Amino acid sequence: MEPGEPREPREPGPGAGTAAAPRWEEAKTFHDNLAPKKKPKSPKPQNAVTIAVSSRALFRMDEEQRIYAEQGVEEYVRYQLEHENEPFSPGPAFPFVKALEAVNRRLRELYPESEDVFDIVLVTNNHAQVGVRLINSINHYDLTIERFCMTGGNSPICYLKAYHTNLYLSADAEKVQEAIDEGIAAATIFSPSRDVAVSQSQLRVAFDGDAVLFSDESERIVKAHGLDRFFEHEKVHENKPLAQGPLKGFLEALGRLQKKFYSKGLRLECPIRTYLVTARSAASSGARALKTLRSWGLETDEALFLAGAPKGPLLEKIRPHIFFDDQMFHVAGAQEMGTVAAHVPYGVAQTPRRTTPTKQATSAP
C-alpha cells in the first residue's frame, strides 16, 4: 500500500460486537450510579395515608427554640439563614418517618402503580426563609418529603383537612389540641429520655385503648364511680361496641395497608405491626375492647392488658416507633424507658388539662 492510500475497511473479527456490549453496559451502569436517584412520584392526597409532621417533631431545634424564646422572631430567622447549610439533628418523629418510608418501598415493589402509600407532609408555622434549611436537612437524610406547608407565623391547622391528613404530629401542645378540636387525629410527640434502637424494616405503632382508639366513656365511669362500678359496667355492656376515639381512623388506615401485604401471602412478613397496650384487665374488661375492634373490622397484631401495671417496661420490649396515650403519666413512663411517646389530648383525663410532662418554653414558629 502506497503512503496516503486509504485503507479498506476491515470486517469486524469474531466476538468484536459481543465484546463491545459489556463495555457499553459497564459504562451505562457507571453513569447511572453517578446520576441522582429519582424519587418516587408523590401520590394524590386523597389516595394516600397522609402524615403531617411539624418541623420540631421531625428535627431537633432546641437552640433555635431558645433563640426564639429569648431574642424574638427576627433573630430566630437570622440565625436560621446563617446556618441554612447545616442540617438539623433528627427529632422524635424521625425514626417513625423513616419507618413509614421503608413500608412505602415495600408497597411500591408489590404495587408499582398504587398510590395507597404513606405521604409525609412537613407542616410548620415557620417563615418561608427558613424553608431552605428544612429542605437541605430533608435532602441530607434522603427523606422523601415533597409537600411543605409553611405559614409564616400563622397556625397551620386550617390546612390539615385540605391535605387529607390522617395523623398530625407536633411538639406544640396547643396546635395539637386545636387539631383534635377540629376532629383530626393528632398527638404531641416527646423525645425519649434515652436512645433505644428501633426496627429499620418494620413499622411498629402502639396504642392505648380508652380515649385513644376508643371514646372516653369507660374512663368517665372510673372517674365518677370507681373501678368496681367500671368492671360491672363493662360486663353488662360487653357486647356493645365503644364509640370511636380520635385515633381509630389512623389504626384503620394502617390496617388497610397491612391487608395489601396479607393479600400477597405476606402476613408473617408484614412490615407494619400494631399493638394495643392498655391498663384494662383482660378478664374483667378486656373482652369489650377486643369485641369493639372486631365490630369495626379492625384488629391489632398484639393486645397487652396490663391491669394497671406501668406501661414503660413493656414498651421497652416492644420498641415501637411511637406510642399513643391520653394520660401524661403513661407518656412520661414510656419516655423514661426510651420510647418515643405521643400525648393525645382527648377525654376526661384532660380535666384539668395537662399537656406536657415538663415545663416547655413558648414555641418557635
Residue pairs with C-beta under 8 A, 6 or more apart in sequence:
1 7
39 144
39 146
40 104
40 108
40 144
42 119
42 146
42 147
43 115
43 116
43 117
43 119
44 115
45 119
45 163
45 164
46 164
47 115
47 116
48 115
48 116
48 117
48 118
48 119
48 164
49 116
49 117
49 118
49 119
49 166
49 253
49 254
49 256
49 257
50 118
50 119
50 120
50 121
50 163
50 164
50 165
50 166
50 167
51 97
51 100
51 118
51 119
51 120
51 121
51 165
51 166
51 167
51 169
52 120
52 121
52 122
52 123
52 149
52 160
52 163
52 165
52 167
52 168
52 169
53 93
53 97
53 120
53 121
53 122
53 123
53 168
53 169
53 170
54 122
54 123
54 124
54 156
54 169
54 170
54 171
54 172
54 175
55 61
55 122
55 124
55 126
55 130
55 134
56 65
56 91
56 124
56 170
56 171
56 172
56 363
56 364
57 91
57 92
57 93
57 169
57 170
57 171
57 189
58 90
58 91
58 93
58 94
58 97
58 122
59 88
59 89
59 90
59 91
59 94
59 134
59 137
60 88
60 89
60 90
60 91
60 191
61 88
61 91
61 364
64 76
64 79
64 80
64 364
65 361
65 363
65 364
66 361
67 75
67 76
67 79
67 364
68 75
68 76
68 362
68 363
68 364
68 365
69 361
69 362
69 364
73 127
73 153
73 365
76 364
76 365
77 127
77 129
77 130
80 129
80 130
80 133
81 129
81 130
81 132
81 133
83 133
84 130
84 132
84 133
84 136
85 133
85 136
86 133
87 136
87 137
87 140
87 141
88 133
88 134
88 137
90 141
91 171
91 191
92 171
92 189
92 190
92 191
92 192
92 340
93 169
93 189
93 322
93 340
94 141
95 198
95 321
95 340
96 169
96 203
96 321
96 322
96 340
97 120
97 143
97 145
98 143
98 200
99 198
99 199
99 200
99 202
99 203
99 204
99 321
100 118
100 120
100 203
101 118
101 120
101 143
101 144
102 200
102 201
102 202
102 203
102 271
103 117
103 118
103 203
103 257
103 271
103 272
104 117
104 118
104 144
106 261
106 271
107 114
107 116
107 117
107 257
107 260
108 114
108 117
110 260
110 261
110 264
111 260
114 260
116 256
116 257
116 260
117 257
118 257
119 147
120 143
120 144
120 145
120 147
121 145
121 147
121 148
121 149
121 163
121 165
122 134
122 138
122 145
122 147
122 148
122 149
123 149
123 156
123 159
123 160
123 163
123 168
123 170
124 130
124 134
124 148
124 149
124 150
124 151
124 156
124 365
125 150
125 151
125 152
125 153
125 154
125 155
125 156
125 365
126 134
126 150
126 151
126 152
126 364
126 365
127 150
127 152
127 153
127 365
128 150
128 152
130 150
130 365
131 148
131 150
134 148
135 148
138 145
147 163
149 156
149 159
149 163
151 159
152 365
153 365
155 175
155 178
156 175
157 168
157 175
157 178
157 179
157 182
157 184
160 168
160 179
160 182
160 184
161 182
161 184
165 184
165 185
166 185
166 249
166 250
166 253
167 185
167 186
167 187
167 247
167 250
168 176
168 179
168 184
168 185
168 186
168 187
169 186
169 187
169 189
169 322
169 342
170 176
170 179
170 186
170 188
170 189
171 188
171 189
171 190
171 363
172 188
172 363
173 188
173 343
173 345
173 355
173 356
173 360
174 355
174 363
176 186
176 187
176 188
176 343
176 345
176 355
177 345
177 353
177 355
179 185
179 186
180 186
180 246
180 344
180 345
180 346
185 246
185 247
185 249
185 250
186 246
186 344
187 247
187 324
187 342
187 343
187 344
188 342
188 343
188 345
188 355
188 356
189 322
189 340
189 341
189 342
190 331
190 335
190 340
190 341
190 342
190 343
190 357
191 335
191 340
192 334
192 335
192 337
192 338
192 339
192 340
192 341
193 335
193 336
193 337
193 338
194 338
195 338
196 316
196 319
196 337
196 338
196 339
197 319
198 204
198 319
198 320
198 321
199 319
199 321
201 271
202 270
202 271
202 272
202 273
203 271
203 272
203 273
203 321
204 273
204 274
204 275
204 318
204 319
204 320
204 321
205 254
205 272
205 273
205 274
205 275
205 320
205 321
205 322
205 323
205 324
206 274
206 275
206 276
206 277
206 315
206 318
206 320
206 322
206 323
206 324
207 213
207 247
207 251
207 274
207 275
207 276
207 277
207 300
207 323
207 324
208 277
208 278
208 279
208 323
208 324
208 325
208 326
208 327
208 330
208 344
209 276
209 278
209 280
209 289
210 216
210 217
210 218
210 219
210 242
210 245
210 278
210 280
210 326
210 347
211 219
211 245
211 326
211 344
211 346
211 347
211 348
211 349
212 245
212 246
212 247
212 324
212 325
212 326
212 344
212 346
213 244
213 245
213 247
213 248
213 251
213 276
213 293
214 242
214 243
214 244
214 245
214 248
214 289
214 292
215 242
215 243
215 244
215 245
215 347
216 245
216 326
216 346
216 347
216 348
216 349
217 242
217 243
218 230
218 233
218 234
218 242
218 285
219 347
219 348
219 349
220 347
220 348
221 229
221 230
221 233
222 230
223 348
230 285
231 281
231 284
231 285
234 284
234 285
234 287
234 288
235 284
235 285
237 288
238 287
238 288
238 291
239 288
239 291
240 288
241 291
241 292
241 295
241 296
242 288
242 289
242 292
244 296
245 344
245 346
245 347
246 344
246 346
247 324
247 344
248 296
248 298
251 274
251 298
251 300
252 296
252 298
254 272
254 274
255 274
255 297
255 298
255 299
257 272
258 270
258 272
258 274
261 267
261 269
261 270
261 271
261 272
262 270
273 301
273 302
274 300
274 301
274 302
275 300
275 301
275 302
275 303
275 304
275 318
275 320
276 289
276 293
276 300
276 302
276 303
276 304
277 304
277 306
277 311
277 314
277 315
277 318
277 323
278 286
278 289
278 303
278 304
278 305
278 306
279 306
279 307
279 308
279 309
279 311
279 330
280 286
280 289
280 305
280 306
280 307
281 305
281 307
281 308
282 305
282 307
286 303
286 305
289 303
290 303
293 299
293 300
302 318
304 314
306 314
310 333
311 323
311 325
311 330
311 333
311 334
312 333
312 334
312 336
312 337
312 339
313 337
315 323
315 334
315 337
315 339
316 337
316 338
316 339
319 339
320 339
320 340
321 340
322 340
322 341
322 342
323 331
323 334
323 339
323 340
323 341
323 342
324 341
324 342
324 344
325 331
325 334
325 341
325 342
325 343
325 344
326 343
326 344
326 345
326 346
326 347
326 349
326 350
327 349
328 343
328 354
328 355
328 356
328 357
330 341
331 341
331 342
331 343
331 357
332 341
332 357
334 341
335 341
335 357
343 355
343 356
345 353
345 355
